[in-house]
Structures are given as C-alpha cells and as structure tokens.
C-alpha cells in the first residue's frame, strides 16, 4: 500500500480506504490470534491512517470553502 503520509488529497487515496465496508471488515478482524505487540501495532497503524484521512478530508473541505468564497 502507498505510504499515506505522502498523499496530498483524498483523490490520491486508494479507493478501498474511503469505502465504508473496509471499516466494518477491520472491526471483524480476529485479533485474538495476535500477540499484544501485534495488536498494539495494528491499532497504531489504524489510528495513524484514520488521522491522515481525517486531515485530508478537512483540507479538502477548506479548499472547497475557499474556492466557493472566491467565486462570490
């Protein structure tokens, strides 16, 4: 998977990351077979990617708002 830190906009995200079903599938992953370290790493990566996606969404909203404001 592409390193999400280098993505500049939502349109550059792999489509799979912005679809609702992926969140549901992630919640169903059987973490009982993971070691505590693996679970911690998994949770940290999920949180990091979710944060990056949220930052990109906010950035896109601001760009749209700025563009809309300039159009008036």
mmCIF file as Biopython writes it, N, C-alpha, C and O atoms, coordinates in Angstrom:
data_model
#
loop_
_atom_site.group_PDB
_atom_site.id
_atom_site.type_symbol
_atom_site.label_atom_id
_atom_site.label_alt_id
_atom_site.label_comp_id
_atom_site.label_asym_id
_atom_site.label_entity_id
_atom_site.label_seq_id
_atom_site.pdbx_PDB_ins_code
_atom_site.Cartn_x
_atom_site.Cartn_y
_atom_site.Cartn_z
_atom_site.occupancy
_atom_site.B_iso_or_equiv
_atom_site.auth_seq_id
_atom_site.auth_asym_id
_atom_site.pdbx_PDB_model_num
ATOM 1   N N  . UNK A ? 1  ? 0.844   -1.176  0.000  1.0 0.0 1  A 1 
ATOM 2   C CA . UNK A ? 1  ? 0.000   0.000   0.000  1.0 0.0 1  A 1 
ATOM 3   C C  . UNK A ? 1  ? 0.888   1.236   0.000  1.0 0.0 1  A 1 
ATOM 4   O O  . UNK A ? 1  ? 1.967   1.224   0.592  1.0 0.0 1  A 1 
ATOM 5   N N  . UNK A ? 2  ? 0.457   2.270   -0.639 1.0 0.0 2  A 1 
ATOM 6   C CA . UNK A ? 2  ? 1.159   3.528   -0.716 1.0 0.0 2  A 1 
ATOM 7   C C  . UNK A ? 2  ? 1.257   4.147   0.673  1.0 0.0 2  A 1 
ATOM 8   O O  . UNK A ? 2  ? 0.305   4.070   1.450  1.0 0.0 2  A 1 
ATOM 9   N N  . UNK A ? 3  ? 2.399   4.761   0.998  1.0 0.0 3  A 1 
ATOM 10  C CA . UNK A ? 3  ? 2.566   5.429   2.281  1.0 0.0 3  A 1 
ATOM 11  C C  . UNK A ? 3  ? 1.634   6.634   2.326  1.0 0.0 3  A 1 
ATOM 12  O O  . UNK A ? 3  ? 1.767   7.555   1.520  1.0 0.0 3  A 1 
ATOM 13  N N  . UNK A ? 4  ? 0.701   6.629   3.257  1.0 0.0 4  A 1 
ATOM 14  C CA . UNK A ? 4  ? -0.331  7.664   3.311  1.0 0.0 4  A 1 
ATOM 15  C C  . UNK A ? 4  ? 0.212   9.036   3.662  1.0 0.0 4  A 1 
ATOM 16  O O  . UNK A ? 4  ? -0.444  10.041  3.387  1.0 0.0 4  A 1 
ATOM 17  N N  . UNK A ? 5  ? 1.392   9.106   4.261  1.0 0.0 5  A 1 
ATOM 18  C CA . UNK A ? 5  ? 1.955   10.401  4.641  1.0 0.0 5  A 1 
ATOM 19  C C  . UNK A ? 5  ? 2.286   11.268  3.433  1.0 0.0 5  A 1 
ATOM 20  O O  . UNK A ? 5  ? 2.384   12.489  3.559  1.0 0.0 5  A 1 
ATOM 21  N N  . UNK A ? 6  ? 2.458   10.659  2.276  1.0 0.0 6  A 1 
ATOM 22  C CA . UNK A ? 6  ? 2.841   11.413  1.077  1.0 0.0 6  A 1 
ATOM 23  C C  . UNK A ? 6  ? 1.655   11.762  0.182  1.0 0.0 6  A 1 
ATOM 24  O O  . UNK A ? 6  ? 1.836   12.347  -0.886 1.0 0.0 6  A 1 
ATOM 25  N N  . UNK A ? 7  ? 0.460   11.413  0.605  1.0 0.0 7  A 1 
ATOM 26  C CA . UNK A ? 7  ? -0.742  11.693  -0.177 1.0 0.0 7  A 1 
ATOM 27  C C  . UNK A ? 7  ? -1.197  13.118  0.114  1.0 0.0 7  A 1 
ATOM 28  O O  . UNK A ? 7  ? -1.252  13.534  1.271  1.0 0.0 7  A 1 
ATOM 29  N N  . UNK A ? 8  ? -1.517  13.851  -0.923 1.0 0.0 8  A 1 
ATOM 30  C CA . UNK A ? 8  ? -1.874  15.260  -0.780 1.0 0.0 8  A 1 
ATOM 31  C C  . UNK A ? 8  ? -3.376  15.508  -0.750 1.0 0.0 8  A 1 
ATOM 32  O O  . UNK A ? 8  ? -3.811  16.552  -0.264 1.0 0.0 8  A 1 
ATOM 33  N N  . UNK A ? 9  ? -4.163  14.596  -1.244 1.0 0.0 9  A 1 
ATOM 34  C CA . UNK A ? 9  ? -5.602  14.796  -1.292 1.0 0.0 9  A 1 
ATOM 35  C C  . UNK A ? 9  ? -6.363  13.489  -1.270 1.0 0.0 9  A 1 
ATOM 36  O O  . UNK A ? 9  ? -5.798  12.423  -1.516 1.0 0.0 9  A 1 
ATOM 37  N N  . UNK A ? 10 ? -7.658  13.578  -0.974 1.0 0.0 10 A 1 
ATOM 38  C CA . UNK A ? 10 ? -8.490  12.377  -0.906 1.0 0.0 10 A 1 
ATOM 39  C C  . UNK A ? 10 ? -8.513  11.617  -2.223 1.0 0.0 10 A 1 
ATOM 40  O O  . UNK A ? 10 ? -8.636  10.392  -2.240 1.0 0.0 10 A 1 
ATOM 41  N N  . UNK A ? 11 ? -8.393  12.347  -3.323 1.0 0.0 11 A 1 
ATOM 42  C CA . UNK A ? 11 ? -8.437  11.692  -4.625 1.0 0.0 11 A 1 
ATOM 43  C C  . UNK A ? 11 ? -7.223  10.793  -4.859 1.0 0.0 11 A 1 
ATOM 44  O O  . UNK A ? 11 ? -7.244  9.953   -5.759 1.0 0.0 11 A 1 
ATOM 45  N N  . UNK A ? 12 ? -6.170  10.958  -4.064 1.0 0.0 12 A 1 
ATOM 46  C CA . UNK A ? 12 ? -4.987  10.120  -4.190 1.0 0.0 12 A 1 
ATOM 47  C C  . UNK A ? 12 ? -5.046  8.881   -3.297 1.0 0.0 12 A 1 
ATOM 48  O O  . UNK A ? 12 ? -4.205  7.990   -3.423 1.0 0.0 12 A 1 
ATOM 49  N N  . UNK A ? 13 ? -6.024  8.816   -2.403 1.0 0.0 13 A 1 
ATOM 50  C CA . UNK A ? 13 ? -6.151  7.649   -1.527 1.0 0.0 13 A 1 
ATOM 51  C C  . UNK A ? 13 ? -6.596  6.439   -2.322 1.0 0.0 13 A 1 
ATOM 52  O O  . UNK A ? 13 ? -7.390  6.556   -3.255 1.0 0.0 13 A 1 
ATOM 53  N N  . UNK A ? 14 ? -6.086  5.284   -1.953 1.0 0.0 14 A 1 
ATOM 54  C CA . UNK A ? 14 ? -6.629  4.082   -2.586 1.0 0.0 14 A 1 
ATOM 55  C C  . UNK A ? 14 ? -8.124  4.016   -2.287 1.0 0.0 14 A 1 
ATOM 56  O O  . UNK A ? 14 ? -8.534  4.200   -1.141 1.0 0.0 14 A 1 
ATOM 57  N N  . UNK A ? 15 ? -8.933  3.758   -3.295 1.0 0.0 15 A 1 
ATOM 58  C CA . UNK A ? 15 ? -10.387 3.769   -3.138 1.0 0.0 15 A 1 
ATOM 59  C C  . UNK A ? 15 ? -10.846 2.881   -1.991 1.0 0.0 15 A 1 
ATOM 60  O O  . UNK A ? 15 ? -11.832 3.177   -1.316 1.0 0.0 15 A 1 
ATOM 61  N N  . UNK A ? 16 ? -10.133 1.811   -1.783 1.0 0.0 16 A 1 
ATOM 62  C CA . UNK A ? 16 ? -10.523 0.870   -0.741 1.0 0.0 16 A 1 
ATOM 63  C C  . UNK A ? 16 ? -10.532 1.525   0.643  1.0 0.0 16 A 1 
ATOM 64  O O  . UNK A ? 16 ? -11.299 1.109   1.511  1.0 0.0 16 A 1 
ATOM 65  N N  . UNK A ? 17 ? -9.701  2.532   0.862  1.0 0.0 17 A 1 
ATOM 66  C CA . UNK A ? 17 ? -9.619  3.171   2.175  1.0 0.0 17 A 1 
ATOM 67  C C  . UNK A ? 17 ? -10.763 4.130   2.455  1.0 0.0 17 A 1 
ATOM 68  O O  . UNK A ? 17 ? -10.994 4.480   3.613  1.0 0.0 17 A 1 
ATOM 69  N N  . UNK A ? 18 ? -11.477 4.559   1.445  1.0 0.0 18 A 1 
ATOM 70  C CA . UNK A ? 18 ? -12.547 5.527   1.685  1.0 0.0 18 A 1 
ATOM 71  C C  . UNK A ? 18 ? -13.931 4.910   1.524  1.0 0.0 18 A 1 
ATOM 72  O O  . UNK A ? 18 ? -14.937 5.619   1.488  1.0 0.0 18 A 1 
ATOM 73  N N  . UNK A ? 19 ? -13.972 3.594   1.428  1.0 0.0 19 A 1 
ATOM 74  C CA . UNK A ? 19 ? -15.250 2.914   1.340  1.0 0.0 19 A 1 
ATOM 75  C C  . UNK A ? 19 ? -15.668 2.425   2.724  1.0 0.0 19 A 1 
ATOM 76  O O  . UNK A ? 19 ? -14.825 2.002   3.515  1.0 0.0 19 A 1 
ATOM 77  N N  . UNK A ? 20 ? -16.958 2.482   3.017  1.0 0.0 20 A 1 
ATOM 78  C CA . UNK A ? 20 ? -17.478 2.124   4.335  1.0 0.0 20 A 1 
ATOM 79  C C  . UNK A ? 20 ? -17.231 0.669   4.712  1.0 0.0 20 A 1 
ATOM 80  O O  . UNK A ? 20 ? -17.024 0.367   5.888  1.0 0.0 20 A 1 
ATOM 81  N N  . UNK A ? 21 ? -17.250 -0.216  3.758  1.0 0.0 21 A 1 
ATOM 82  C CA . UNK A ? 21 ? -17.141 -1.631  4.092  1.0 0.0 21 A 1 
ATOM 83  C C  . UNK A ? 21 ? -15.802 -1.973  4.704  1.0 0.0 21 A 1 
ATOM 84  O O  . UNK A ? 21 ? -15.699 -2.923  5.480  1.0 0.0 21 A 1 
ATOM 85  N N  . UNK A ? 22 ? -14.765 -1.206  4.363  1.0 0.0 22 A 1 
ATOM 86  C CA . UNK A ? 22 ? -13.445 -1.529  4.899  1.0 0.0 22 A 1 
ATOM 87  C C  . UNK A ? 22 ? -13.432 -1.349  6.418  1.0 0.0 22 A 1 
ATOM 88  O O  . UNK A ? 22 ? -12.802 -2.131  7.130  1.0 0.0 22 A 1 
ATOM 89  N N  . UNK A ? 23 ? -14.121 -0.329  6.911  1.0 0.0 23 A 1 
ATOM 90  C CA . UNK A ? 23 ? -14.188 -0.108  8.355  1.0 0.0 23 A 1 
ATOM 91  C C  . UNK A ? 23 ? -14.875 -1.293  9.040  1.0 0.0 23 A 1 
ATOM 92  O O  . UNK A ? 23 ? -14.429 -1.754  10.091 1.0 0.0 23 A 1 
ATOM 93  N N  . UNK A ? 24 ? -15.937 -1.768  8.452  1.0 0.0 24 A 1 
ATOM 94  C CA . UNK A ? 24 ? -16.647 -2.914  9.017  1.0 0.0 24 A 1 
ATOM 95  C C  . UNK A ? 24 ? -15.767 -4.162  9.007  1.0 0.0 24 A 1 
ATOM 96  O O  . UNK A ? 24 ? -15.756 -4.925  9.973  1.0 0.0 24 A 1 
ATOM 97  N N  . UNK A ? 25 ? -15.040 -4.367  7.931  1.0 0.0 25 A 1 
ATOM 98  C CA . UNK A ? 25 ? -14.162 -5.537  7.838  1.0 0.0 25 A 1 
ATOM 99  C C  . UNK A ? 25 ? -13.038 -5.458  8.860  1.0 0.0 25 A 1 
ATOM 100 O O  . UNK A ? 25 ? -12.683 -6.463  9.476  1.0 0.0 25 A 1 
ATOM 101 N N  . UNK A ? 26 ? -12.486 -4.286  9.040  1.0 0.0 26 A 1 
ATOM 102 C CA . UNK A ? 26 ? -11.399 -4.107  10.000 1.0 0.0 26 A 1 
ATOM 103 C C  . UNK A ? 26 ? -11.877 -4.448  11.405 1.0 0.0 26 A 1 
ATOM 104 O O  . UNK A ? 26 ? -11.144 -5.059  12.184 1.0 0.0 26 A 1 
ATOM 105 N N  . UNK A ? 27 ? -13.103 -4.054  11.728 1.0 0.0 27 A 1 
ATOM 106 C CA . UNK A ? 27 ? -13.643 -4.335  13.049 1.0 0.0 27 A 1 
ATOM 107 C C  . UNK A ? 27 ? -13.823 -5.832  13.283 1.0 0.0 27 A 1 
ATOM 108 O O  . UNK A ? 27 ? -13.825 -6.289  14.426 1.0 0.0 27 A 1 
ATOM 109 N N  . UNK A ? 28 ? -13.973 -6.592  12.206 1.0 0.0 28 A 1 
ATOM 110 C CA . UNK A ? 28 ? -14.213 -8.027  12.329 1.0 0.0 28 A 1 
ATOM 111 C C  . UNK A ? 28 ? -12.927 -8.854  12.298 1.0 0.0 28 A 1 
ATOM 112 O O  . UNK A ? 28 ? -12.973 -10.074 12.455 1.0 0.0 28 A 1 
ATOM 113 N N  . UNK A ? 29 ? -11.796 -8.207  12.099 1.0 0.0 29 A 1 
ATOM 114 C CA . UNK A ? 29 ? -10.534 -8.944  12.052 1.0 0.0 29 A 1 
ATOM 115 C C  . UNK A ? 29 ? -10.338 -9.662  13.389 1.0 0.0 29 A 1 
ATOM 116 O O  . UNK A ? 29 ? -10.518 -9.075  14.456 1.0 0.0 29 A 1 
ATOM 117 N N  . UNK A ? 30 ? -9.976  -10.911 13.311 1.0 0.0 30 A 1 
ATOM 118 C CA . UNK A ? 30 ? -9.773  -11.698 14.524 1.0 0.0 30 A 1 
ATOM 119 C C  . UNK A ? 30 ? -8.427  -11.343 15.131 1.0 0.0 30 A 1 
ATOM 120 O O  . UNK A ? 30 ? -7.382  -11.833 14.702 1.0 0.0 30 A 1 
ATOM 121 N N  . UNK A ? 31 ? -8.475  -10.493 16.124 1.0 0.0 31 A 1 
ATOM 122 C CA . UNK A ? 31 ? -7.244  -10.052 16.778 1.0 0.0 31 A 1 
ATOM 123 C C  . UNK A ? 31 ? -6.826  -10.996 17.893 1.0 0.0 31 A 1 
ATOM 124 O O  . UNK A ? 31 ? -5.775  -10.802 18.504 1.0 0.0 31 A 1 
ATOM 125 N N  . UNK A ? 32 ? -7.630  -12.014 18.168 1.0 0.0 32 A 1 
ATOM 126 C CA . UNK A ? 32 ? -7.303  -12.925 19.258 1.0 0.0 32 A 1 
ATOM 127 C C  . UNK A ? 32 ? -6.052  -13.758 18.958 1.0 0.0 32 A 1 
ATOM 128 O O  . UNK A ? 32 ? -5.415  -14.274 19.877 1.0 0.0 32 A 1 
ATOM 129 N N  . UNK A ? 33 ? -5.705  -13.888 17.697 1.0 0.0 33 A 1 
ATOM 130 C CA . UNK A ? 33 ? -4.520  -14.660 17.326 1.0 0.0 33 A 1 
ATOM 131 C C  . UNK A ? 33 ? -3.252  -13.811 17.315 1.0 0.0 33 A 1 
ATOM 132 O O  . UNK A ? 33 ? -2.155  -14.327 17.101 1.0 0.0 33 A 1 
ATOM 133 N N  . UNK A ? 34 ? -3.407  -12.516 17.545 1.0 0.0 34 A 1 
ATOM 134 C CA . UNK A ? 34 ? -2.252  -11.617 17.527 1.0 0.0 34 A 1 
ATOM 135 C C  . UNK A ? 34 ? -1.610  -11.542 18.911 1.0 0.0 34 A 1 
ATOM 136 O O  . UNK A ? 34 ? -2.267  -11.716 19.937 1.0 0.0 34 A 1 
ATOM 137 N N  . UNK A ? 35 ? -0.312  -11.278 18.901 1.0 0.0 35 A 1 
ATOM 138 C CA . UNK A ? 35 ? 0.370   -11.026 20.168 1.0 0.0 35 A 1 
ATOM 139 C C  . UNK A ? 35 ? -0.018  -9.617  20.624 1.0 0.0 35 A 1 
ATOM 140 O O  . UNK A ? 35 ? -0.502  -8.826  19.815 1.0 0.0 35 A 1 
ATOM 141 N N  . UNK A ? 36 ? 0.184   -9.292  21.895 1.0 0.0 36 A 1 
ATOM 142 C CA . UNK A ? 36 ? -0.106  -7.920  22.349 1.0 0.0 36 A 1 
ATOM 143 C C  . UNK A ? 36 ? 0.642   -6.864  21.531 1.0 0.0 36 A 1 
ATOM 144 O O  . UNK A ? 36 ? 0.101   -5.796  21.246 1.0 0.0 36 A 1 
ATOM 145 N N  . UNK A ? 37 ? 1.877   -7.166  21.159 1.0 0.0 37 A 1 
ATOM 146 C CA . UNK A ? 37 ? 2.663   -6.215  20.355 1.0 0.0 37 A 1 
ATOM 147 C C  . UNK A ? 37 ? 2.050   -6.043  18.964 1.0 0.0 37 A 1 
ATOM 148 O O  . UNK A ? 37 ? 1.995   -4.930  18.440 1.0 0.0 37 A 1 
ATOM 149 N N  . UNK A ? 38 ? 1.594   -7.136  18.374 1.0 0.0 38 A 1 
ATOM 150 C CA . UNK A ? 38 ? 0.960   -7.055  17.057 1.0 0.0 38 A 1 
ATOM 151 C C  . UNK A ? 38 ? -0.341  -6.258  17.125 1.0 0.0 38 A 1 
ATOM 152 O O  . UNK A ? 38 ? -0.633  -5.454  16.239 1.0 0.0 38 A 1 
ATOM 153 N N  . UNK A ? 39 ? -1.118  -6.488  18.182 1.0 0.0 39 A 1 
ATOM 154 C CA . UNK A ? 39 ? -2.373  -5.733  18.340 1.0 0.0 39 A 1 
ATOM 155 C C  . UNK A ? 39 ? -2.084  -4.249  18.504 1.0 0.0 39 A 1 
ATOM 156 O O  . UNK A ? 39 ? -2.759  -3.408  17.911 1.0 0.0 39 A 1 
ATOM 157 N N  . UNK A ? 40 ? -1.076  -3.930  19.312 1.0 0.0 40 A 1 
ATOM 158 C CA . UNK A ? 40 ? -0.724  -2.523  19.517 1.0 0.0 40 A 1 
ATOM 159 C C  . UNK A ? 40 ? -0.285  -1.887  18.195 1.0 0.0 40 A 1 
ATOM 160 O O  . UNK A ? 40 ? -0.702  -0.776  17.869 1.0 0.0 40 A 1 
ATOM 161 N N  . UNK A ? 41 ? 0.548   -2.588  17.446 1.0 0.0 41 A 1 
ATOM 162 C CA . UNK A ? 41 ? 0.998   -2.064  16.152 1.0 0.0 41 A 1 
ATOM 163 C C  . UNK A ? 41 ? -0.179  -1.871  15.209 1.0 0.0 41 A 1 
ATOM 164 O O  . UNK A ? 41 ? -0.280  -0.850  14.529 1.0 0.0 41 A 1 
ATOM 165 N N  . UNK A ? 42 ? -1.066  -2.854  15.171 1.0 0.0 42 A 1 
ATOM 166 C CA . UNK A ? 42 ? -2.250  -2.779  14.313 1.0 0.0 42 A 1 
ATOM 167 C C  . UNK A ? 42 ? -3.106  -1.562  14.680 1.0 0.0 42 A 1 
ATOM 168 O O  . UNK A ? 42 ? -3.526  -0.806  13.805 1.0 0.0 42 A 1 
ATOM 169 N N  . UNK A ? 43 ? -3.357  -1.383  15.964 1.0 0.0 43 A 1 
ATOM 170 C CA . UNK A ? 43 ? -4.170  -0.246  16.414 1.0 0.0 43 A 1 
ATOM 171 C C  . UNK A ? 43 ? -3.491  1.083   16.110 1.0 0.0 43 A 1 
ATOM 172 O O  . UNK A ? 43 ? -4.149  2.049   15.720 1.0 0.0 43 A 1 
ATOM 173 N N  . UNK A ? 44 ? -2.184  1.129   16.287 1.0 0.0 44 A 1 
ATOM 174 C CA . UNK A ? 44 ? -1.450  2.367   15.994 1.0 0.0 44 A 1 
ATOM 175 C C  . UNK A ? 44 ? -1.515  2.709   14.508 1.0 0.0 44 A 1 
ATOM 176 O O  . UNK A ? 44 ? -1.691  3.873   14.146 1.0 0.0 44 A 1 
ATOM 177 N N  . UNK A ? 45 ? -1.373  1.708   13.650 1.0 0.0 45 A 1 
ATOM 178 C CA . UNK A ? 45 ? -1.435  1.957   12.208 1.0 0.0 45 A 1 
ATOM 179 C C  . UNK A ? 45 ? -2.838  2.384   11.786 1.0 0.0 45 A 1 
ATOM 180 O O  . UNK A ? 45 ? -2.987  3.280   10.955 1.0 0.0 45 A 1 
ATOM 181 N N  . UNK A ? 46 ? -3.867  1.751   12.351 1.0 0.0 46 A 1 
ATOM 182 C CA . UNK A ? 46 ? -5.240  2.141   12.034 1.0 0.0 46 A 1 
ATOM 183 C C  . UNK A ? 46 ? -5.504  3.579   12.462 1.0 0.0 46 A 1 
ATOM 184 O O  . UNK A ? 46 ? -6.103  4.354   11.717 1.0 0.0 46 A 1 
ATOM 185 N N  . UNK A ? 47 ? -5.056  3.930   13.659 1.0 0.0 47 A 1 
ATOM 186 C CA . UNK A ? 47 ? -5.255  5.290   14.159 1.0 0.0 47 A 1 
ATOM 187 C C  . UNK A ? 47 ? -4.495  6.301   13.307 1.0 0.0 47 A 1 
ATOM 188 O O  . UNK A ? 47 ? -5.018  7.370   12.991 1.0 0.0 47 A 1 
ATOM 189 N N  . UNK A ? 48 ? -3.276  5.968   12.939 1.0 0.0 48 A 1 
ATOM 190 C CA . UNK A ? 48 ? -2.463  6.864   12.110 1.0 0.0 48 A 1 
ATOM 191 C C  . UNK A ? 48 ? -3.125  7.098   10.754 1.0 0.0 48 A 1 
ATOM 192 O O  . UNK A ? 48 ? -3.240  8.235   10.297 1.0 0.0 48 A 1 
ATOM 193 N N  . UNK A ? 49 ? -3.557  6.015   10.120 1.0 0.0 49 A 1 
ATOM 194 C CA . UNK A ? 49 ? -4.199  6.147   8.809  1.0 0.0 49 A 1 
ATOM 195 C C  . UNK A ? 49 ? -5.526  6.898   8.912  1.0 0.0 49 A 1 
ATOM 196 O O  . UNK A ? 49 ? -5.850  7.707   8.042  1.0 0.0 49 A 1 
ATOM 197 N N  . UNK A ? 50 ? -6.293  6.635   9.970  1.0 0.0 50 A 1 
ATOM 198 C CA . UNK A ? 50 ? -7.550  7.352   10.158 1.0 0.0 50 A 1 
ATOM 199 C C  . UNK A ? 50 ? -7.295  8.845   10.357 1.0 0.0 50 A 1 
ATOM 200 O O  . UNK A ? 50 ? -8.046  9.677   9.848  1.0 0.0 50 A 1 
ATOM 201 N N  . UNK A ? 51 ? -6.246  9.183   11.091 1.0 0.0 51 A 1 
ATOM 202 C CA . UNK A ? 51 ? -5.907  10.589  11.310 1.0 0.0 51 A 1 
ATOM 203 C C  . UNK A ? 51 ? -5.525  11.268  10.002 1.0 0.0 51 A 1 
ATOM 204 O O  . UNK A ? 51 ? -5.947  12.391  9.725  1.0 0.0 51 A 1 
ATOM 205 N N  . UNK A ? 52 ? -4.733  10.585  9.216  1.0 0.0 52 A 1 
ATOM 206 C CA . UNK A ? 52 ? -4.316  11.149  7.927  1.0 0.0 52 A 1 
ATOM 207 C C  . UNK A ? 52 ? -5.528  11.365  7.026  1.0 0.0 52 A 1 
ATOM 208 O O  . UNK A ? 52 ? -5.632  12.397  6.363  1.0 0.0 52 A 1 
ATOM 209 N N  . UNK A ? 53 ? -6.436  10.407  6.999  1.0 0.0 53 A 1 
ATOM 210 C CA . UNK A ? 53 ? -7.643  10.537  6.177  1.0 0.0 53 A 1 
ATOM 211 C C  . UNK A ? 53 ? -8.485  11.718  6.656  1.0 0.0 53 A 1 
ATOM 212 O O  . UNK A ? 53 ? -8.989  12.488  5.838  1.0 0.0 53 A 1 
ATOM 213 N N  . UNK A ? 54 ? -8.641  11.868  7.965  1.0 0.0 54 A 1 
ATOM 214 C CA . UNK A ? 54 ? -9.414  12.990  8.507  1.0 0.0 54 A 1 
ATOM 215 C C  . UNK A ? 54 ? -8.764  14.325  8.177  1.0 0.0 54 A 1 
ATOM 216 O O  . UNK A ? 54 ? -9.459  15.283  7.839  1.0 0.0 54 A 1 
ATOM 217 N N  . UNK A ? 55 ? -7.447  14.400  8.269  1.0 0.0 55 A 1 
ATOM 218 C CA . UNK A ? 55 ? -6.729  15.631  7.918  1.0 0.0 55 A 1 
ATOM 219 C C  . UNK A ? 55 ? -6.964  15.966  6.449  1.0 0.0 55 A 1 
ATOM 220 O O  . UNK A ? 55 ? -7.202  17.123  6.102  1.0 0.0 55 A 1 
ATOM 221 N N  . UNK A ? 56 ? -6.897  14.960  5.593  1.0 0.0 56 A 1 
ATOM 222 C CA . UNK A ? 56 ? -7.119  15.191  4.164  1.0 0.0 56 A 1 
ATOM 223 C C  . UNK A ? 56 ? -8.548  15.640  3.889  1.0 0.0 56 A 1 
ATOM 224 O O  . UNK A ? 56 ? -8.772  16.503  3.040  1.0 0.0 56 A 1 
ATOM 225 N N  . UNK A ? 57 ? -9.519  15.065  4.598  1.0 0.0 57 A 1 
ATOM 226 C CA . UNK A ? 57 ? -10.909 15.475  4.420  1.0 0.0 57 A 1 
ATOM 227 C C  . UNK A ? 57 ? -11.094 16.930  4.828  1.0 0.0 57 A 1 
ATOM 228 O O  . UNK A ? 57 ? -11.758 17.692  4.126  1.0 0.0 57 A 1 
ATOM 229 N N  . UNK A ? 58 ? -10.513 17.319  5.956  1.0 0.0 58 A 1 
ATOM 230 C CA . UNK A ? 58 ? -10.622 18.701  6.421  1.0 0.0 58 A 1 
ATOM 231 C C  . UNK A ? 58 ? -9.940  19.657  5.442  1.0 0.0 58 A 1 
ATOM 232 O O  . UNK A ? 58 ? -10.458 20.738  5.158  1.0 0.0 58 A 1 
ATOM 233 N N  . UNK A ? 59 ? -8.785  19.257  4.931  1.0 0.0 59 A 1 
ATOM 234 C CA . UNK A ? 59 ? -8.061  20.083  3.961  1.0 0.0 59 A 1 
ATOM 235 C C  . UNK A ? 59 ? -8.909  20.286  2.703  1.0 0.0 59 A 1 
ATOM 236 O O  . UNK A ? 59 ? -8.987  21.390  2.163  1.0 0.0 59 A 1 
ATOM 237 N N  . UNK A ? 60 ? -9.536  19.213  2.252  1.0 0.0 60 A 1 
ATOM 238 C CA . UNK A ? 60 ? -10.379 19.306  1.064  1.0 0.0 60 A 1 
ATOM 239 C C  . UNK A ? 60 ? -11.587 20.207  1.314  1.0 0.0 60 A 1 
ATOM 240 O O  . UNK A ? 60 ? -11.964 20.989  0.441  1.0 0.0 60 A 1 
ATOM 241 N N  . UNK A ? 61 ? -12.198 20.106  2.499  1.0 0.0 61 A 1 
ATOM 242 C CA . UNK A ? 61 ? -13.335 20.973  2.842  1.0 0.0 61 A 1 
ATOM 243 C C  . UNK A ? 61 ? -12.924 22.439  2.838  1.0 0.0 61 A 1 
ATOM 244 O O  . UNK A ? 61 ? -13.659 23.294  2.344  1.0 0.0 61 A 1 
ATOM 245 N N  . UNK A ? 62 ? -11.746 22.728  3.389  1.0 0.0 62 A 1 
ATOM 246 C CA . UNK A ? 62 ? -11.257 24.113  3.418  1.0 0.0 62 A 1 
ATOM 247 C C  . UNK A ? 62 ? -10.996 24.626  2.006  1.0 0.0 62 A 1 
ATOM 248 O O  . UNK A ? 62 ? -11.297 25.777  1.691  1.0 0.0 62 A 1 
ATOM 249 N N  . UNK A ? 63 ? -10.433 23.764  1.157  1.0 0.0 63 A 1 
ATOM 250 C CA . UNK A ? 63 ? -10.167 24.178  -0.226 1.0 0.0 63 A 1 
ATOM 251 C C  . UNK A ? 63 ? -11.472 24.465  -0.950 1.0 0.0 63 A 1 
ATOM 252 O O  . UNK A ? 63 ? -11.562 25.432  -1.707 1.0 0.0 63 A 1 
ATOM 253 N N  . UNK A ? 64 ? -12.477 23.639  -0.725 1.0 0.0 64 A 1 
ATOM 254 C CA . UNK A ? 64 ? -13.786 23.857  -1.362 1.0 0.0 64 A 1 
ATOM 255 C C  . UNK A ? 64 ? -14.402 25.150  -0.849 1.0 0.0 64 A 1 
ATOM 256 O O  . UNK A ? 64 ? -14.938 25.935  -1.631 1.0 0.0 64 A 1 
ATOM 257 N N  . UNK A ? 65 ? -14.328 25.377  0.460  1.0 0.0 65 A 1 
ATOM 258 C CA . UNK A ? 65 ? -14.885 26.589  1.045  1.0 0.0 65 A 1 
ATOM 259 C C  . UNK A ? 65 ? -14.165 27.833  0.515  1.0 0.0 65 A 1 
ATOM 260 O O  . UNK A ? 65 ? -14.801 28.842  0.211  1.0 0.0 65 A 1 
ATOM 261 N N  . UNK A ? 66 ? -12.863 27.755  0.408  1.0 0.0 66 A 1 
ATOM 262 C CA . UNK A ? 66 ? -12.082 28.889  -0.118 1.0 0.0 66 A 1 
ATOM 263 C C  . UNK A ? 66 ? -12.448 29.151  -1.564 1.0 0.0 66 A 1 
ATOM 264 O O  . UNK A ? 66 ? -12.637 30.303  -1.954 1.0 0.0 66 A 1 
ATOM 265 N N  . UNK A ? 67 ? -12.550 28.107  -2.365 1.0 0.0 67 A 1 
ATOM 266 C CA . UNK A ? 67 ? -12.917 28.255  -3.772 1.0 0.0 67 A 1 
ATOM 267 C C  . UNK A ? 67 ? -14.310 28.835  -3.894 1.0 0.0 67 A 1 
ATOM 268 O O  . UNK A ? 67 ? -14.540 29.727  -4.712 1.0 0.0 67 A 1 
ATOM 269 N N  . UNK A ? 68 ? -15.252 28.340  -3.088 1.0 0.0 68 A 1 
ATOM 270 C CA . UNK A ? 68 ? -16.626 28.846  -3.116 1.0 0.0 68 A 1 
ATOM 271 C C  . UNK A ? 68 ? -16.669 30.321  -2.731 1.0 0.0 68 A 1 
ATOM 272 O O  . UNK A ? 68 ? -17.390 31.109  -3.343 1.0 0.0 68 A 1 
ATOM 273 N N  . UNK A ? 69 ? -15.900 30.684  -1.719 1.0 0.0 69 A 1 
ATOM 274 C CA . UNK A ? 69 ? -15.868 32.078  -1.271 1.0 0.0 69 A 1 
ATOM 275 C C  . UNK A ? 69 ? -15.294 32.990  -2.361 1.0 0.0 69 A 1 
ATOM 276 O O  . UNK A ? 69 ? -15.761 34.116  -2.533 1.0 0.0 69 A 1 
ATOM 277 N N  . UNK A ? 70 ? -14.299 32.517  -3.087 1.0 0.0 70 A 1 
ATOM 278 C CA . UNK A ? 70 ? -13.695 33.313  -4.161 1.0 0.0 70 A 1 
ATOM 279 C C  . UNK A ? 70 ? -14.641 33.481  -5.353 1.0 0.0 70 A 1 
ATOM 280 O O  . UNK A ? 70 ? -14.561 34.466  -6.088 1.0 0.0 70 A 1 
ATOM 281 N N  . UNK A ? 71 ? -15.538 32.506  -5.533 1.0 0.0 71 A 1 
ATOM 282 C CA . UNK A ? 71 ? -16.465 32.559  -6.658 1.0 0.0 71 A 1 
ATOM 283 C C  . UNK A ? 71 ? -17.544 33.629  -6.464 1.0 0.0 71 A 1 
ATOM 284 O O  . UNK A ? 71 ? -18.185 34.049  -7.428 1.0 0.0 71 A 1 
ATOM 285 N N  . UNK A ? 72 ? -17.742 34.069  -5.217 1.0 0.0 72 A 1 
ATOM 286 C CA . UNK A ? 72 ? -18.775 35.076  -4.975 1.0 0.0 72 A 1 
ATOM 287 C C  . UNK A ? 72 ? -18.282 36.448  -5.201 1.0 0.0 72 A 1 
ATOM 288 O O  . UNK A ? 72 ? -19.035 37.409  -5.038 1.0 0.0 72 A 1 
#
